[in-house]
Amino acid sequence: MKNPEDNNGYLFSRRYSNYVFILLFLLYMFDYIDRMVVTSMFTSIEHDWGISHTQSGLLVSAVYWAIVILTFPVSILVDRWSRTKTIGIMAIMWSLATALCALTGNFVQLFMARMLIGVGEAGYAPGGSAMISGLYPIDKRSKMMGLWNASIPLGTAIGVMLGGIIAVKFGWKHAFGLVAIPGFIVAILFLFVKDYKTVDLSFVDKSNKKVRMERKDIVREFLNKPSVIFTYFGMAAVVFVTTSLISWLSTYFQNVRDMPQDKAGTLASAIMIMALVGAPVGGYLTDRWRKTQENARLLFPAITTFVSAILLFMALNLFKGTLQYIVLLIMGICIFLFISGAVSVTQDVIHPGLRATSYAIAVVVQNLLGSSMAPIAMGKLYDLYNIQTALSVLPFVLMLGAVLFYLGSRYYVKDMDKVVKVKLEVA
């Protein structure tokens, strides 16, 4: 069996690793297209079914609640069974659930169908992060995580844009059926991708003997790593803000800037698509800085999240018109600079046999406190006050995230020294 070291730290050949990465990128992109296509169609759904803004937010939250419930057990399948099979099966499930949304006839049916999308998507982020961590050398991890996570804003922007355009031209139900097809095709291809061997859960004790990890050892693996705990909650704070903007920025443009639905969706998606620059640039800069500053993977997110808070506050409170939109575009780049470093930390400081589990915990925390809470919280504030007031709380949430990342950076180096070193082998 060929050792990964023979490929300069790559699990497979560089060419095959990049092929797997492209499939992972496309799946994450279609994941977010299917997840977020509903957001720019809120106005149409509310008009047709007479639902409230809070109920519209629930259609986004439904996906994240299902993910919160299932991501942890699915991540165990990823770590202990197969990354490729779990990812492929889950992607097929969420594609079929998206198509099912087109057949719904009332709010309850659509809410349940949206939950089924979350059932399918529950295992993808943990599985994908574990797969990429295994595919590439550690000194390239932030860069590849940044490139992979660029698929999130790309998929979100495409979903928001397509939702608004298709809703105006053909009716909002058609959007669900159309976006479901490509992800299903890529999911089939991924079922045939090579995997790496499941990593034995063991460590070397004080007497220099190899010991299999028990449940208490697994729990201790996470509780004894403050850097990753602060990272989980820092990510949740930023995700709360990005999900709020993804879900309600189009509505903000429609109500405050008096834009038509299709134009508002397009402009909102353009801001989110700026992360196509932010995520990979953040990964590149983080890896470069890490050569001289070992805790850069958390210090860099702390700085960029703080800057994002300032930019968002200025855009919402100080500027109007074209200048406001330019500042929002810059903020769209800056707010995603954090993601590559933060995701890498969830993999860096944890036993290699628990990488999917580690990111599953991140998914649970950020979805429970961030993604699932944001749409409904913003919708509730919108119902009570107005969309301007609702969005005005977001800069302060970003400030909290910046503080959490900084606190995590103070423990990163010490936590890295505790990590068990394991070489991965091709299955």
C-alpha positions as CSV (number, residue, x, y, z in Angstrom):
1,M,0.0,0.0,0.0
2,K,1.4,3.4,-1.0
3,N,2.2,5.6,1.9
4,P,0.9,9.2,1.8
5,E,4.4,10.5,2.4
6,D,5.3,9.2,-1.0
7,N,3.0,11.9,-2.5
8,N,4.6,14.8,-0.6
9,G,2.0,14.7,2.2
10,Y,-1.0,14.1,-0.1
11,L,-3.2,11.1,0.6
12,F,-3.6,10.2,-3.1
13,S,-1.8,11.6,-6.1
14,R,-2.1,15.4,-6.3
15,R,-4.2,15.0,-9.5
16,Y,-6.7,12.6,-7.9
17,S,-6.8,14.6,-4.6
18,N,-7.8,17.7,-6.7
19,Y,-10.5,15.6,-8.5
20,V,-12.0,14.6,-5.2
21,F,-11.8,18.2,-4.0
22,I,-13.7,19.5,-7.1
23,L,-16.5,17.0,-6.3
24,L,-16.5,18.1,-2.7
25,F,-16.7,21.7,-3.8
26,L,-19.6,21.1,-6.1
27,L,-21.5,19.2,-3.5
28,Y,-21.1,22.0,-0.9
29,M,-22.2,24.5,-3.6
30,F,-25.4,22.5,-4.4
31,D,-25.9,22.0,-0.7
32,Y,-26.3,25.7,-0.2
33,I,-28.2,26.3,-3.4
34,D,-30.8,23.9,-2.2
35,R,-30.7,25.2,1.3
36,M,-31.0,29.0,0.5
37,V,-33.0,29.2,-2.7
38,V,-36.1,29.8,-0.5
39,T,-34.9,33.1,0.9
40,S,-35.4,35.4,-2.1
41,M,-38.9,33.8,-2.5
42,F,-40.2,34.9,0.9
43,T,-42.3,37.6,-0.6
44,S,-44.0,35.3,-3.1
45,I,-44.6,32.6,-0.6
46,E,-46.0,35.1,1.9
47,H,-48.3,36.5,-0.8
48,D,-49.6,33.1,-1.9
49,W,-50.1,31.4,1.5
50,G,-50.6,34.5,3.8
51,I,-47.8,33.5,6.2
52,S,-45.9,35.8,8.5
53,H,-42.2,37.0,8.4
54,T,-41.5,34.7,11.4
55,Q,-42.9,31.7,9.5
56,S,-40.7,32.6,6.5
57,G,-37.7,32.5,8.8
58,L,-38.9,29.1,10.0
59,L,-38.5,27.7,6.5
60,V,-34.7,28.4,6.8
61,S,-34.5,27.4,10.4
62,A,-36.2,24.0,9.7
63,V,-33.1,22.9,7.7
64,Y,-30.7,23.8,10.5
65,W,-32.8,22.2,13.3
66,A,-32.7,18.9,11.4
67,I,-28.9,19.3,11.0
68,V,-28.5,20.0,14.7
69,I,-30.4,16.8,15.6
70,L,-28.6,14.4,13.2
71,T,-25.1,15.8,12.5
72,F,-23.5,14.2,15.5
73,P,-24.7,10.6,14.9
74,V,-24.0,10.9,11.2
75,S,-20.4,12.2,12.0
76,I,-19.8,9.0,13.9
77,L,-20.7,7.0,10.7
78,V,-18.2,9.3,8.8
79,D,-15.3,8.7,11.3
80,R,-16.0,5.0,11.9
81,W,-17.4,3.8,8.6
82,S,-16.8,5.7,5.4
83,R,-16.5,9.3,4.4
84,T,-17.3,8.8,0.7
85,K,-20.4,6.5,1.1
86,T,-21.9,8.7,3.8
87,I,-21.4,11.9,1.8
88,G,-22.8,10.4,-1.4
89,I,-25.9,8.9,0.3
90,M,-26.6,12.2,2.2
91,A,-26.3,14.3,-1.0
92,I,-28.8,12.1,-2.8
93,M,-31.2,12.5,0.1
94,W,-31.0,16.3,0.3
95,S,-31.4,16.6,-3.6
96,L,-34.6,14.4,-3.5
97,A,-36.0,16.4,-0.5
98,T,-35.4,19.7,-2.4
99,A,-37.4,18.4,-5.4
100,L,-40.2,17.4,-2.9
101,C,-40.6,21.0,-1.9
102,A,-42.0,21.8,-5.4
103,L,-44.9,19.4,-4.7
104,T,-46.0,21.0,-1.4
105,G,-49.4,22.7,-1.0
106,N,-49.2,24.5,2.3
107,F,-46.8,25.9,4.9
108,V,-46.7,22.7,7.1
109,Q,-45.9,20.5,4.1
110,L,-43.1,22.9,2.9
111,F,-41.7,23.1,6.5
112,M,-41.5,19.3,6.7
113,A,-39.9,19.0,3.3
114,R,-37.4,21.6,4.3
115,M,-36.6,19.6,7.4
116,L,-35.9,16.6,5.1
117,I,-33.3,18.7,3.3
118,G,-31.6,19.1,6.7
119,V,-31.7,15.4,7.2
120,G,-29.7,14.9,4.1
121,E,-27.3,17.7,4.7
122,A,-26.5,16.7,8.3
123,G,-23.4,14.7,7.5
124,Y,-21.9,16.7,4.7
125,A,-19.8,19.4,6.5
126,P,-18.2,17.0,9.0
127,G,-17.5,14.5,6.2
128,G,-16.2,17.0,3.8
129,S,-13.9,18.7,6.3
130,A,-12.5,15.3,7.4
131,M,-11.9,14.3,3.8
132,I,-10.1,17.5,2.9
133,S,-8.0,17.3,6.1
134,G,-6.9,13.8,5.0
135,L,-6.3,14.7,1.3
136,Y,-3.9,17.6,1.8
137,P,-0.7,18.3,3.9
138,I,-1.3,20.4,7.1
139,D,0.6,23.4,5.7
140,K,-2.0,23.6,2.9
141,R,-5.0,22.9,5.1
142,S,-6.2,26.5,5.6
143,K,-5.9,27.3,1.9
144,M,-7.9,24.2,0.8
145,M,-10.5,24.8,3.5
146,G,-10.8,28.4,2.3
147,L,-11.3,27.3,-1.3
148,W,-13.8,24.6,-0.2
149,N,-15.8,27.0,1.9
150,A,-15.9,29.5,-0.9
151,S,-18.6,27.2,-2.3
152,I,-20.9,28.3,0.5
153,P,-21.3,31.9,-0.6
154,L,-21.3,30.8,-4.3
155,G,-24.1,28.3,-3.7
156,T,-25.9,30.8,-1.5
157,A,-25.6,33.6,-4.1
158,I,-26.8,31.3,-6.9
159,G,-29.7,30.0,-4.8
160,V,-30.8,33.5,-3.8
161,M,-30.4,34.8,-7.4
162,L,-32.2,31.8,-9.0
163,G,-35.0,31.9,-6.4
164,G,-35.9,35.5,-7.2
165,I,-35.6,35.2,-11.0
166,I,-37.5,31.9,-11.3
167,A,-40.2,33.1,-8.8
168,V,-40.9,36.1,-11.0
169,K,-40.8,34.3,-14.4
170,F,-42.2,30.9,-13.7
171,G,-43.5,30.7,-10.1
172,W,-41.6,30.0,-6.9
173,K,-42.3,26.2,-6.8
174,H,-40.4,25.6,-10.0
175,A,-37.1,26.8,-8.4
176,F,-37.0,23.8,-6.0
177,G,-37.3,21.3,-8.8
178,L,-34.7,22.9,-11.0
179,V,-32.0,23.3,-8.4
180,A,-32.3,19.7,-7.2
181,I,-31.1,17.9,-10.3
182,P,-27.3,18.9,-10.5
183,G,-26.6,17.9,-6.9
184,F,-28.1,14.5,-7.4
185,I,-25.8,13.8,-10.4
186,V,-22.6,14.8,-8.5
187,A,-23.7,12.7,-5.5
188,I,-23.8,9.6,-7.7
189,L,-20.3,10.3,-8.9
190,F,-19.0,10.7,-5.3
191,L,-20.2,7.2,-4.3
192,F,-17.2,5.9,-6.4
193,V,-14.5,8.0,-4.9
194,K,-11.6,6.4,-3.0
195,D,-11.4,6.8,0.8
196,Y,-8.8,6.5,3.5
197,K,-8.7,3.8,6.1
198,T,-10.7,4.4,9.3
199,V,-8.2,5.8,11.9
200,D,-7.8,3.7,15.0
201,L,-8.9,5.6,18.2
202,S,-5.8,5.2,20.3
203,F,-3.1,7.2,22.1
204,V,0.2,6.6,23.8
205,D,-0.1,6.8,27.7
206,K,2.6,8.0,30.2
207,S,4.2,4.5,30.2
208,N,4.7,4.8,26.4
209,K,2.1,2.1,25.7
210,K,-0.6,2.3,22.9
211,V,-4.0,2.5,24.6
212,R,-7.4,2.4,22.9
213,M,-9.5,5.5,23.6
214,E,-12.6,4.9,25.8
215,R,-15.6,7.2,25.9
216,K,-14.2,9.3,28.7
217,D,-10.9,9.7,26.8
218,I,-12.9,11.0,23.7
219,V,-14.8,13.5,25.9
220,R,-11.5,14.6,27.5
221,E,-10.1,15.1,24.0
222,F,-12.5,18.0,23.4
223,L,-12.8,19.4,26.9
224,N,-9.1,19.7,27.4
225,K,-8.7,21.8,24.2
226,P,-9.9,25.4,25.1
227,S,-8.9,26.7,21.6
228,V,-11.4,24.5,19.8
229,I,-14.2,25.3,22.3
230,F,-13.7,29.0,21.8
231,T,-13.6,28.4,18.0
232,Y,-16.9,26.6,18.1
233,F,-18.7,29.5,19.7
234,G,-16.8,32.1,17.7
235,M,-17.9,30.4,14.5
236,A,-21.5,30.4,15.8
237,A,-21.5,34.2,16.3
238,V,-20.3,34.9,12.8
239,V,-22.6,32.3,11.3
240,F,-25.5,34.0,13.1
241,V,-24.7,37.2,11.3
242,T,-24.0,35.7,7.8
243,T,-27.2,33.6,8.0
244,S,-29.2,36.7,9.0
245,L,-27.8,38.7,6.1
246,I,-28.4,35.8,3.7
247,S,-32.0,35.4,4.8
248,W,-33.1,39.0,5.2
249,L,-30.8,41.3,3.2
250,S,-32.9,40.9,0.1
251,T,-36.0,41.9,2.2
252,Y,-34.0,44.9,3.5
253,F,-33.3,46.1,0.0
254,Q,-37.0,45.6,-1.0
255,N,-38.4,47.5,2.0
256,V,-35.7,50.1,2.9
257,R,-34.3,50.7,-0.6
258,D,-37.7,50.1,-2.4
259,M,-36.2,47.6,-4.9
260,P,-38.2,45.0,-6.9
261,Q,-37.9,41.4,-5.7
262,D,-35.6,40.1,-8.5
263,K,-33.2,43.1,-8.3
264,A,-33.0,42.9,-4.5
265,G,-32.2,39.2,-4.6
266,T,-29.5,39.8,-7.2
267,L,-27.8,42.6,-5.2
268,A,-28.0,40.7,-1.9
269,S,-26.5,37.6,-3.5
270,A,-23.6,39.8,-5.0
271,I,-22.7,40.8,-1.4
272,M,-22.6,37.2,-0.2
273,I,-20.7,36.1,-3.3
274,M,-17.8,38.3,-2.2
275,A,-16.9,35.5,0.0
276,L,-15.6,33.8,-3.1
277,V,-12.7,36.2,-2.6
278,G,-12.8,36.3,1.2
279,A,-12.7,32.6,2.0
280,P,-9.8,31.5,-0.2
281,V,-7.8,34.7,0.4
282,G,-8.3,34.2,4.1
283,G,-6.9,30.7,3.8
284,Y,-3.9,31.8,1.8
285,L,-3.1,34.7,4.2
286,T,-3.6,32.5,7.3
287,D,-1.2,29.8,6.0
288,R,1.3,32.4,5.1
289,W,1.1,34.1,8.6
290,R,1.2,30.7,10.3
291,K,4.8,30.3,9.2
292,T,5.8,33.1,11.6
293,Q,2.8,33.2,14.0
294,E,1.8,29.7,15.1
295,N,-1.6,30.8,16.4
296,A,-2.5,32.7,13.2
297,R,-5.4,30.4,12.5
298,L,-7.3,32.0,15.3
299,L,-5.6,35.4,15.6
300,F,-6.4,36.2,12.0
301,P,-10.2,35.4,12.4
302,A,-10.3,37.6,15.5
303,I,-8.9,40.6,13.6
304,T,-11.0,40.2,10.5
305,T,-14.2,39.6,12.4
306,F,-13.7,42.8,14.4
307,V,-13.1,44.7,11.1
308,S,-16.3,43.2,9.7
309,A,-18.3,44.4,12.7
310,I,-17.1,48.0,12.1
311,L,-17.9,47.8,8.4
312,L,-21.4,46.4,8.9
313,F,-22.1,49.0,11.6
314,M,-21.0,51.8,9.2
315,A,-23.1,50.5,6.3
316,L,-26.3,50.1,8.3
317,N,-26.0,53.4,10.2
318,L,-23.8,55.9,8.5
319,F,-24.2,55.5,4.7
320,K,-26.9,55.3,2.1
321,G,-27.2,54.6,-1.6
322,T,-24.1,53.6,-3.6
323,L,-21.6,54.2,-0.8
324,Q,-23.6,51.9,1.5
325,Y,-23.6,49.2,-1.1
326,I,-19.8,49.5,-1.7
327,V,-19.1,49.2,2.1
328,L,-21.4,46.1,2.2
329,L,-19.5,44.5,-0.7
330,I,-16.2,45.1,1.2
331,M,-17.8,43.7,4.4
332,G,-18.9,40.6,2.3
333,I,-15.2,39.9,1.6
334,C,-14.0,40.6,5.1
335,I,-16.7,38.6,7.0
336,F,-15.6,35.3,5.3
337,L,-11.9,35.7,5.9
338,F,-12.3,33.9,9.2
339,I,-13.6,30.6,7.9
340,S,-10.6,28.8,6.6
341,G,-8.5,29.3,9.8
342,A,-11.4,28.5,12.1
343,V,-12.4,25.3,10.3
344,S,-8.8,24.2,10.2
345,V,-8.5,24.6,14.0
346,T,-11.4,22.1,14.5
347,Q,-9.2,19.6,12.6
348,D,-5.7,20.7,13.8
349,V,-6.1,20.2,17.6
350,I,-8.2,17.0,17.6
351,H,-7.2,13.3,17.2
352,P,-7.2,12.4,13.5
353,G,-9.8,9.7,14.1
354,L,-12.3,12.3,15.5
355,R,-12.0,15.0,12.8
356,A,-15.6,14.5,11.5
357,T,-16.9,14.4,15.1
358,S,-15.0,17.6,15.9
359,Y,-16.6,19.5,13.0
360,A,-19.9,17.9,13.8
361,I,-19.7,19.6,17.2
362,A,-18.9,22.9,15.4
363,V,-21.9,22.3,13.2
364,V,-24.2,21.7,16.1
365,V,-23.1,24.8,18.0
366,Q,-23.1,27.1,15.0
367,N,-26.5,25.8,13.7
368,L,-28.1,25.7,17.1
369,L,-27.0,29.2,18.2
370,G,-26.3,30.7,14.8
371,S,-28.0,29.4,11.6
372,S,-31.3,28.1,13.1
373,M,-31.7,31.0,15.5
374,A,-30.8,33.9,13.1
375,P,-33.7,33.7,10.6
376,I,-36.4,33.4,13.2
377,A,-34.8,35.9,15.6
378,M,-34.5,38.5,12.7
379,G,-38.0,37.7,11.6
380,K,-39.3,38.2,15.1
381,L,-37.5,41.5,15.5
382,Y,-38.9,42.5,12.0
383,D,-42.4,41.7,13.1
384,L,-42.0,43.7,16.4
385,Y,-40.1,46.7,15.0
386,N,-38.7,46.8,11.4
387,I,-36.0,45.2,9.3
388,Q,-33.6,48.1,9.9
389,T,-33.8,47.6,13.7
390,A,-33.5,43.9,13.3
391,L,-30.2,44.0,11.3
392,S,-28.7,46.7,13.6
393,V,-27.9,44.2,16.3
394,L,-25.6,42.2,14.0
395,P,-22.4,44.2,14.3
396,F,-22.4,43.6,18.1
397,V,-22.7,39.8,17.5
398,L,-19.6,40.0,15.3
399,M,-17.8,41.8,18.1
400,L,-18.6,38.9,20.4
401,G,-17.2,36.5,17.8
402,A,-13.9,38.4,17.5
403,V,-13.4,38.2,21.3
404,L,-14.0,34.5,21.3
405,F,-11.5,33.9,18.5
406,Y,-8.9,36.0,20.3
407,L,-9.4,34.0,23.5
408,G,-9.0,30.7,21.6
409,S,-5.8,32.0,20.0
410,R,-4.2,32.1,23.4
411,Y,-4.5,28.3,23.8
412,Y,-3.8,27.1,20.3
413,V,-0.1,26.4,20.5
414,K,-0.4,24.5,23.8
415,D,-3.4,22.4,22.4
416,M,-1.4,21.5,19.3
417,D,1.3,20.0,21.4
418,K,-1.3,17.5,22.9
419,V,-2.4,16.1,19.5
420,V,-1.7,12.4,18.7
421,K,0.3,12.1,15.4
422,V,-1.2,9.6,13.0
423,K,-0.3,8.8,9.4
424,L,-3.3,8.1,7.2
425,E,-3.4,5.2,4.7
426,V,-5.4,4.7,1.5
427,A,-8.3,2.3,1.9
